[in-house]
Each structure stands twice: as structure tokens, then as C-alpha cells.
Amino acid sequence: MSQSILSALRASAFWATILLPLLALVLVVTGIVTITLLTSASFLAVYSACAIAGHSHTPY
């Protein structure tokens, strides 16, 4: 993969790691999503993948 594509993926994953908890909180508070084992496991899997992929991004 080219460096520009990897850089864009890292940046997207980095910002998703920041925004996912806020989105999850809004969805739970408004009642759109209920907390179940499946939703919790799915959130942790997506959050972990984004955190790992975006770990080396430097937002400058």
C-alpha cells in the first residue's frame, strides 16, 4: 500500500478512537442502543482495532 493511503487510514483510526466513546455515550443516553453483551463486545473490538491502527498517527 502506498504511504498516503496508510497515513489516511492511521489518521481516520486515530480520530475514530477519540470520537467512538462520545458516539457510544450519545447512543446509550438517547436510548437508540441498549447495553448488551453483544454491543459491549462489538464496541470494544472496534475501539481496540482503531486504537491499534491509529497508534502511530501524529496529529499535526
Secondary structure, 3 states (H helix, E strand, C coil): CCHHHHHHHHHHHHHHHHHHHHHHHHHHHCCCCCCCHHHHHHHHHHHHHHHHHCCCCCCC
